[in-house]
């Protein structure tokens, strides 16, 4: 089903203001969550983020903790919807929920962590197009704080920003690569590299650079090239992984081949 079809279905359910409605929503969401399984129902989750309300999102986050709603369970989907919905609430002006999203960035459940990045993107790119530039600037400012946090928080910041639909204004290019450089420098100076957060960040950086460079090649190419001289094995792995991405091949295949040759020397 399309997102709009799910929205129509949700609107046909009893109101969330009643206990009957709350139960009807939960039953519908768990039944159509797609979990357990390889892919949760992201279209339904986006519909919930648009049609749900602040009280529902907060209640889901309070109730469906990792102990109650383990990874890949239908109940985790309810928590995921709560996280995603907070992106809309933040876009409506309640930025106090950013701290809760930041805490969720380190949740042990990988789907929940993905939900944080998606929520931040929904903040920056809300349904009202006229709000996009203002919210994107606010997102960039907020992510400067997140990259001072742990590896999971850095990973959320990078995943939120390295989204093609957000990278359309050349005016933000310098800011994006300043953030990416800071995150990559943190990777290079890390101590315990067996840490789950480190591994999640490393994996995300393995594609994030390619998204930003393909969006802003004039600024991105030299920024990425500056890391080719690094002797850090994980930084070099990150750069090699990005050069394998089709988006960079489509952007400039000759540049990719030259860069790959440099990294293989």
C-alpha positions in Angstrom: 0.0 0.0 0.0 1.0 3.6 -0.6 1.5 6.0 2.3 -1.7 7.9 1.4 -3.7 4.7 1.4 -2.4 3.9 4.9 -3.2 7.4 6.0 -6.8 6.9 4.8 -7.0 3.6 6.7 -5.7 5.1 9.9 -8.2 7.9 9.6 -11.0 5.3 9.4 -10.0 3.8 12.8 -11.5 5.0 16.0 -10.0 8.2 17.4 -6.8 8.0 19.4 -8.5 10.1 22.1 -10.3 7.0 23.3 -9.0 3.7 24.7 -10.8 1.8 22.0 -9.0 3.9 19.4 -5.6 3.4 21.0 -6.1 -0.4 21.0 -7.4 -0.3 17.4 -4.3 1.5 16.3 -1.9 -0.7 18.1 -3.6 -3.9 16.8 -3.5 -2.6 13.2 0.1 -1.5 13.5 1.4 -4.7 14.9 -0.6 -6.8 12.4 0.8 -4.8 9.5 4.3 -4.1 10.8 6.1 -6.6 8.6 7.9 -7.9 11.7 9.3 -10.3 12.4 10.9 -10.1 8.9 13.7 -8.6 6.9 11.9 -5.3 6.3 9.5 -3.3 8.5 6.6 -1.5 6.9 8.2 1.9 6.4 5.2 3.2 4.4 2.9 2.5 7.3 5.4 4.0 9.7 5.5 7.3 7.7 1.7 7.3 7.6 1.6 6.9 11.4 4.1 9.8 11.7 1.7 12.0 9.8 -1.6 10.9 11.3 -0.6 10.0 14.9 -0.4 12.5 17.8 2.1 13.6 20.3 0.5 11.6 23.2 0.6 8.4 21.1 4.3 8.8 20.2 5.3 9.6 23.7 3.3 6.6 25.1 4.9 4.2 22.6 8.4 5.4 23.5 7.7 5.0 27.2 6.1 1.6 27.0 7.9 -0.4 24.2 11.5 -0.4 25.6 14.1 -2.9 24.4 13.1 -5.2 27.3 9.4 -5.2 26.3 9.8 -4.9 22.6 13.0 -6.7 21.4 14.5 -6.2 18.0 12.5 -7.5 15.0 9.3 -7.9 17.1 6.0 -6.3 16.0 6.1 -4.3 19.3 9.4 -2.7 18.2 7.5 -1.3 15.3 5.3 0.7 17.7 8.5 2.2 19.2 9.9 2.9 15.8 6.7 4.7 14.9 7.0 6.8 18.0 10.5 7.8 17.1 9.6 8.7 13.6 6.6 10.7 14.8 8.8 12.8 17.0 10.4 14.2 13.8 7.1 15.7 12.8 6.5 17.0 16.3 10.0 18.7 16.3 9.2 20.2 12.9 6.1 21.7 14.5 8.3 23.6 16.9 8.7 21.3 20.0 12.4 21.0 19.9 12.6 19.7 23.4 12.1 16.3 21.9 15.5 16.4 20.2 17.1 15.2 23.5 14.9 12.1 23.4 15.7 11.5 19.8 19.4 11.8 20.7 19.0 9.2 23.4 17.3 6.9 21.0 20.2 7.2 18.6 22.1 4.8 21.0 19.2 2.3 21.3 20.4 -1.3 21.1 17.8 -2.0 18.3 19.2 -1.1 14.8 15.7 -0.3 13.4 15.2 2.2 16.1 18.5 3.8 15.3 17.5 4.0 11.7 14.2 5.6 12.8 16.2 8.4 14.5 17.9 9.4 11.2 14.6 9.3 9.4 12.9 11.4 12.1 15.7 14.0 11.7 15.2 14.0 8.0 11.4 14.5 8.5 12.3 17.5 10.7 14.5 19.0 8.0 12.1 18.1 5.1 8.6 18.5 6.5 5.4 18.3 4.5 5.3 22.1 4.3 8.0 22.8 1.7 8.3 26.5 2.8 9.8 25.3 6.1 12.6 23.2 4.5 15.4 25.7 4.4 14.8 26.9 7.9 14.6 23.4 9.3 17.7 22.2 7.4 19.7 25.0 8.9 18.5 24.1 12.3 19.3 20.4 11.6 22.8 21.3 10.6 23.3 23.3 13.8 21.9 20.5 16.0 24.1 17.9 14.3 27.2 19.9 15.3 26.3 19.0 18.8 25.5 15.4 18.1 28.9 14.7 16.5 30.5 15.6 19.9 28.7 12.6 21.3 29.3 8.9 21.2 29.7 6.8 18.0 26.0 6.0 17.7 25.1 9.7 17.9 27.7 10.6 15.3 26.3 7.8 13.1 22.8 9.2 13.5 24.0 12.7 12.5 25.8 11.4 9.4 22.9 9.2 8.3 20.5 12.0 8.8 22.5 14.5 6.7 23.7 12.2 4.0 20.3 11.9 2.3 20.0 13.0 -1.3 16.7 14.8 -0.9 18.3 17.1 1.7 21.5 17.8 -0.3 20.2 20.2 -3.0 21.4 23.6 -1.8 25.1 24.3 -2.7 25.2 26.8 0.1 25.3 24.0 2.7 28.1 22.0 0.9 31.0 23.4 3.0 29.0 22.8 6.2 28.3 19.2 5.2 32.0 18.4 4.5 33.1 20.1 7.7 30.9 17.7 9.6 32.0 14.7 7.6 35.6 15.6 8.2 35.1 15.9 11.9 33.3 12.5 12.1 36.0 10.8 10.0 38.7 12.3 12.1 37.0 10.8 15.2 37.0 7.4 13.5 40.7 7.7 12.9 41.5 8.6 16.5 39.2 5.9 18.1 40.5 3.5 20.7 38.3 0.4 21.1 37.4 -0.5 17.6 35.4 -3.5 18.6 32.8 -1.2 20.1 29.3 -1.7 18.5 29.0 2.0 18.0 32.3 2.2 16.2 31.3 -0.6 13.9 28.0 1.1 13.1 29.7 4.4 12.4 32.3 2.8 10.2 29.7 1.1 8.1 27.6 4.2 7.7 30.7 6.3 6.7 31.2 3.6 4.0 28.4 5.1 2.0 27.8 8.6 3.5 30.7 10.2 1.8 29.6 9.0 -1.6 26.1 10.6 -1.1 27.6 14.0 -0.2 30.3 14.0 -2.9 27.8 13.0 -5.6 25.6 15.9 -4.5 28.4 18.5 -4.3 31.3 17.2 -6.4 33.2 20.4 -6.6 33.5 20.7 -2.8 33.3 16.9 -2.2 36.1 15.6 -4.4 38.9 17.5 -2.7 37.5 16.9 0.7 37.4 13.1 0.1 40.8 13.1 -1.6 42.4 14.6 1.6 41.7 11.3 3.4 43.5 9.2 0.8 46.8 9.9 2.5 45.6 8.5 5.8 47.4 5.4 7.0 44.5 4.4 9.2 43.1 1.1 8.0 39.5 1.9 8.9 39.6 5.3 7.2 41.1 3.7 4.1 38.4 1.0 4.2 35.7 3.7 4.4 37.1 5.5 1.3 37.4 2.3 -0.7 33.8 1.4 0.1 32.6 4.8 -1.1 34.5 4.6 -4.3 32.6 1.3 -5.1 29.2 3.1 -5.0 27.5 3.5 -8.4 26.5 7.0 -7.6 30.2 8.0 -7.8 30.8 6.0 -10.9 27.9 7.8 -12.6 29.2 11.1 -11.4 32.8 10.7 -12.7 34.1 7.3 -13.6 37.6 8.5 -14.5 38.0 10.2 -11.1 36.8 7.1 -9.3 39.4 5.0 -11.2 42.2 7.4 -10.4 41.2 7.5 -6.7 40.9 3.8 -6.5 44.4 3.4 -7.9 45.8 5.8 -5.3 44.2 3.8 -2.4 45.5 0.5 -3.8 49.1 1.6 -4.0 
